[in-house]
Amino acid sequence: MTAVIYARYSSDNQREESIEGQIRECTAFAEKNGITVLRHYIDRAFSAKTDNRPEFQAMVKDSGKKLFDMIIVWKLDRFARNRYDSARYKAALKKNGVKVVSATEVISEGAEGIILESVLEGYAEYYSADLSEKVIRGMTDNALKCKFNGGTLPTGYVIDSEQHFQIDPLTAPYVLEAFKKYNAGYTMTQICNWLNEKGVKNTRGQPFSYNSIQHLLNNRRYMGEFRYRDTVIPDGIPAIVPQDLFDRVQEKLAKNKKAPARHKAEDDYLLTTKLYCGYCGSYMCGESGTSHTGKVHHYYKCATVKKKRGDCHKKPVSKAFIEDFIVHETMKEIRDDKVIQAIVSTVMDLQEQENTQLPLYEQQLKEAETGINNLLNAIQQGILTPSTKSRLEELEATKEELEIRIANEKLAKPKLTAEFVTMWLERFRKLDMRKKEHRQQLIDTFVNSVYLFDDKLTLHINYKDGTKTVTFDEMKAALDEQAAGSDLDCRGAPNRNGD
């Protein structure tokens, strides 16, 4: 029989030795019972109370390939601590001819075995629920005493020997200043840059990011509020930020949340990391500016020009125009059956190049099977010598080893068919190009890079011979056909005087 081993531990408090111990006992069980182990599936720091475990889900999916007969676990609670999940997934595995076996719990095959297994699973679920209740009860007791319950410690605080919050004299002033700056009109990005310039690190020793500044400004602990689940204690910890300042910052946060988020502007530029200056090779980044009439202009600008670090004079380009054209050209390629066939052919070739072992193993397996059949025919005709028997055993051992290798290769990387790749590619033809997420999906998948000059561009599609150069006149003509024409060249962001 063939099997895989599933191992798991629940939290970061447990160590890698837990996994090693589980695998060691499962391997010993397999060797004792003459079971061949194909591979290991390991989930680190994932609770069995949920089925949202990456390796667990991959194992269940792989069972459908019918390459193994058994899943070996150290104990049944490694598989699941929820009877519903356990029954559901065991039923799915049973359809695929796979059963779950415990290496350390002796469970017979008969009716009494079913009862014992149910009892063990029920106990695992009870133990998990009971442990959770005890942990919550203990942490609630800590919360009532305003003690630190673990997790990420907010910048500006330290924990004393009795697990109480105390103000950190080194970092707390920066926290207070961050609130004052935001209240004064600074953006989160500016506050983030200021803290990083000052060399202030978060409690994990990392530089600040936009998201960590947002979390900092929303953290109610800074005004002295202690909170754990339903337990809320005002003034439970020392306050760093006065109540009135904290409230003013929350009002500004709520107001700015409704306004267009400046930090998300780049997310709306579909060609970010794809569009390059044809002259200096620098990437072209998205920018926007507001004219004196209040109209917002969006465009791409060469990074060298923007930072004024070189002599490149590439003009900015209209965001809408260049994105519409790239989407138009990419869709035109995808609607061409010859292009689809070329991409499919390339995928098939790459797939064969990537996995050179599988064809070799399959050829060797055919040769071994032919040798076995020839020897069996010789034995049937009465030709039986010690060397014949020895050679037959040798070929059978080779065949078994090759079957295991082939199963491992197929588990590691399933082989795609040309029909599947064709179907997957053709679904892009049905995308709605009026939707931003569909346009982004199309560009991310097929566009490798775009090099932009002042009179032409070079578009590189992700397949062999997928490169084309188009002049601006041709671009304008193509978009005019779709009634989506606009000016390609555009000026930079207007200055405050409207010039």
N, C-alpha and C positions, 0 to 999 in steps of 0.2 A: 504494500500500500504506500501511497505518497501522501505527505502531509505538509502543512505550514504551521509555524509556531506564532501565537499571538501573545505579546507581553505588554504590560501597562503598569504605570504607577500614577497616583492621583495628584500629587502636588509637588511644588518645588522643594518642599521640606525633605522629600525622599530623594535618594541618591541613585546614581547609575548602577551601583552594586545591586539594587533591587531588581533591575532588569537582568543583569548578568546571572543572578541566582535563579530567576524564573526560567531563563533560557537553558541554563545548565541542567535543571531538573527535567524540563520538557525534553531536552535532547537525550538524556539518560533513559527516559521512558520510551522514546522512539527507538533507540538502539536495542533496548531490552525486548521490544515487541517486533523487531524486524521492519520498522517503518522508515521509509526514506523521507528526510526533511528537505523540501525544495527551497524555502526561504523563510525569513522572519518578518513579521509585521509588528512594529513597536510604536506605541503612543506614549510620549513622555509628558507628564503633568496634565493628564486628562482624566476627569472623573468618569466612572462607569455609570453614573446616574443619568448621563446623557449619551445619546448615540452619535452626537456631533464630534466624532473622533476621526481624523483624516485617514490614518492607517487602517482603522477598523472598517471604514466605509470602502476603502480600496480593496481590502481582503474580501468583503462580501461581494463586491463587484467582480473581482477576479474569480470567485467561485463559479460564476456563470460560464467561464471558459473550460470548466471540467478538466483542469490540469492537476487537481489534487483531490483526495478523498476525505481528508480529515483536517480539523483544526485542533491543535493541541494547546491547552492553556494550563498554567500552573494550578490555578483553582478556578472554579466556575465564576467567582466574583470578579475575575479579571475580564471575563467576557461581558457581563452586565450585572448591575445591581438593581435592576428594574425588571420585574417579572414580565411586564408587557413587552418591553424591548427584547428580552431574552426569548420569549415564545415567538415573537414576530420574526426575528432574524434567524432563529433555528428552523422555523418553517420555510423561510426563503432558502436557506442553505440545504435543507432536506430535498427541496425540488431540484437542486443542482447536484444531488448525490453526495453532499458533504455533511459530516456530523462533527459535533463539538465534543472533545474528550478532555477530561481533567487528568493531569499527570499525577496528582497527589491524592485525589479523592476516588476511592474504589466504588464504582457504580456498576451494578450488573446490568445485563441487557434486557431482563424481564420486566414484568409489571412493577415489582418492588423497586427496580432501578428508577423507574419514572417517578415513583413517590419520593424516593430519596433525593433525586435531582430537584424536584419541586421544593422539598424542604430546605435544601441547601441554598437554592435561589431565593426562597422566602426569607431565610435567615440573613442572607447578604443584603437584601433590601431593607430588612428591619435594622440591621447593624448600621447601614448607611444613614437611614432616617434618624436613628437614635443618636448617632455620633453628631449629625448636623444639629439636632436640637440641643445637645450638650454644649457644642461649640458656640451656638447663638446665645444660649443662656449665659455662658461664661463671658462672652463679649458684651452682652447687655449689662451684666454686673459691672464690668470695667467701664462701660459708657456712663453708667449712673455716677461713677466716681470720677468721670472726665479723664479717664486714662487712655493712652494711645492704644488702638486696637490693631495696629499693623497697617500695611499698605504704603503708599507713597507719602512721604513726609513733605508738607508744604514748605517752599522756600521761606526763610525768615524765622523758622522754629527749630528748636532742638528738643530732645526728649531727655528728661533727667532720670536719675536712678530709680525713681518710683513710678516711671512711665507717664509722667505728666508733661504737658506742653510748657515750654519756656521760650521766651523771645531770644533769638540769636542776635547778639549785638552787631555782628559783622554783616549779615544779609538783610535784617529787618528794615534798616533805613532805605535800602534800594526798593523794597516792596512798597513802602509808604510813598516814596518818590514816584514810582510807576503809576500809582493811583492819582497822584497830584498831576502828573504829566497828561494822563488821559483826560482828566477833568479839564485841563487847560487847553485841550484840542489836539494833542499829539495822537498820531495813529498807532495802532498796535505794532505795525512794522517798524515805525520809528522808535518805539519803546524797546522792542526786541533788539534793534541794532544798538541802542544806547547801552542796554545791559550787557550785551556781548562785547562792546568796546571797553566797558569797564572791567571785563574779565569775570563777571558774576556767572556762576554756574548754577544749574538747578540741583536739586537734592540727589540726582543720579550722576552728578558730575559732568553733565552734558551742556552744551550751549543752549540758550533759549531759542524757541521757534515761535512762529505765529500762534500755533495752537496752544503752546504752553502759556503764552501771555494771555490769551483769551481765557484759559482755565484759571490763571492767577487772578484776573480781574473779577471773575465770577465766584471765587472761593469765599464762602461766608465765614470761614474760620478766622479770616483776617479781622473781622469786627467782633471776634470773641465767641462766636456761636459754635458749640460742640454738637455734632449730629452723628447718630448711628441708627440706621433703620428708622424706627418710629420714635426713637429717643432724641429729643431736641432740648438742649440746655443753654439758654442765653447766658452770656458772660461766663461760660464754663471754662474758657481758656483765656490767657492774656491777649488783649486786642492790640493789633498793630496799626489798624486803620480806624479813625473815628467814624462813628455811625453815620453822621451827616455826609461825610465825604464818600463813604461806601454807597449810600443811597443815591447820591448825585451821579456816581459812575454807573450804577445800574440803570438809571434813567437814560444816560447817554448810550449805553450799550443797546438798550431796547430800541432807541430811536435810530441808531446807526444800522441795526440789524435789518430795518425795513428799507434802508437806502441801498443802492447798488454797491456791492462789496468791491472795493478797489483791489483788495488782495487776490480776488478771484478773477481779475481781468484776463490773466494769461490762460486760464482754463477755457476761455471762450475763443482762443486763437487756435484753430484746428491744425495749423501747420507748425506749431511750436516743436522744435527739435528736428523738423523735416526740411525747413526752408533755409537756404544758405545764400550768401552774397556770391555772385559769379565772379567778382573781381578779386576779393581778398580771401574768400573762403570762410569768413566768419558767419556764425548763425545770425538769422534775422529775427528779432524779438518783437512781440506785440506791444504796441503803445496806443494810447488814446489821448485826445486833447479836446478841449471845449472852446469853440469860437466865441466872439463877442455877442453872437446872436443866440448863444445857448445850445447850438448844435454840437453833438459829440462826434468826433472823427476817429475812426479806428484804422490803423495801418501797421505795416511791418517795416522795421528799420534795421539797417545793418548795425551789428554790435560795435564794430570798429568806429563807425561814424558817431554812434550814440555816445561812446566813451571818449571819443576824440583822442584815440591812441595811435592813429595812423593817418595815411594820406588818402584813404579810400573816399570816393565821392559818390557812392551809390545812392540814388534817390530813394526815398520811401515809396512804398507801394500800397495801394488801397487794399485793405483786408478783404472786403466783400468781393472785389473783382478777382483777386488771385485765388481765393478759396473756391469761388464759383467755378473758375476755369479748371482748377485741379480736379474738383469733384466731377465736372462735366467730362474731362478727358479720361479719368479713371473709369467712370461708368461706361464710356464708349468702348474702352478696352474690355471690360467685363462682359459686355453684350456681344463681343466677337467670339464666336464658337472656336475659331482657330487659336485665340489667346487662351481660352479655357483648356483646350487640348494641350497646348504648350506647357501650361502650368501643371496640369495633371501629369504629363510626361516627366517634367522636372522633379515633381514630388516622388514619383515612382523610382526614378533613377537615384535620387538622394537617399530614399529609403533602403534601396539595395546596397548603396555604398556604405551607409551607416551601420548596417548589420551584415557584416561579411561572414560571421560565424554560423548563423542559422543555415544558410544554403549548404555550407560545408558539412555541418552536423547531419543535415537531412540526407545528403549524398552518402556519407559514411554509414548512416543507418540503413539505407537501401542495400549497400554492399554487404553489411553484416547480415541482413535478413536473407539476401540471396545465398550467402555462404551457409547459413543455417538450413535453408531449404535443400541445398545441394547435399549437405551431410545427412539430412533426414532421409532423402531419397536413396542415398548410398546404404544407409542402415536398413531400409526396407528391402533392399536387394541382397541383404545378407553380408554386406561389407562392414564389419565392426572390429576395430582394433583399438588398443589403448590410446594411440595417437588420435584416432577419430573421436573418441569420447572426450579427450583432453581439449581438442580443437573446438568441439561443440560447446563445451562449458566456457571456453574462452570467448567464443562468439556471442554466446548468450549474455555473458557479463558485459561485453562491449555494447551490445544492444541496449541493455538496461541503463548503462551509464549515458549513452547517447540520448535515450528518451528523456532522462532527467535533465540533461543539458538543453535539449530542445524546449522542454517545458519551462525551464528557467528563462531562456531567451524570449519566449512568447509572453511570459509573465512580465518581464522587464519592459518590453516594448511591443505592444500589439501591432500587427501589420495592417496597414490601411489598404483598402481596395481602390482601384481606379474609379469604380462606380460611386463609392462613398465620397471621394475627394471631389468628383464632378458635381454631385448633388450639393455638397457643402459650398462649393464656389458659386453655383447657379442661384443659391438663395440670396446672394448679394444683389442680384438683379431685381429683387422684389422690395429692396429697401426704399423707404420714403425719404428722398433727398431734401425734403422740407424740414425734416427733424434733425436737430443738431447731433443727437447721439448716433443716428444712422450715418450721417456724414463723417463723424469722427471714427466710427467703426470701419468705414470704407477706407479712409486715409490711413489709419493705423495698420490695416491688414495689407494693403497693396502698394502704398507709396513708400519708396525707400528714401528718396531725397529729391529736392528741387533746387537747382542752381539758377539764380535770377540775375539777369543782366538788365541794362536799361532799354534794350531793344528786342530781347528774346529771353527764353528760359529753356533749361534742359530738365526734363522730367525722367526720373529713374523709377520704373515699376519693378516690383519684387519677382522678376522671373527673367530668364535668359533672353537677351535681345529686347528687353523691355525698356529701352531708352529712346527718347525722341526729343528733338529740338523744335521749338515752335516760336515764330516771331510774334511780336505784339499785334501786328495787323491780322495775322491768322487767329490769334486769341480773341480779338475784338469781333471778328467776323463770326467765330464760333458761338460767342455769347449773344451776339445780336440775333442769331437764329433762334435762340431760346428766350428772346426778349428779356435778357438779364444783363444787358450792356451797362457799363459804367466806365468812368475814367480810370486808367491804370495808374498813371503818375499822380501823386498827391504831394502837397506841401506838408511840412512838419506841423506839430501842434501849434496853434496860434498863440502869440504871446499875450500878456494881459492887456496890452494896448489895442489888441485886435489887429496888429500888423501881420 
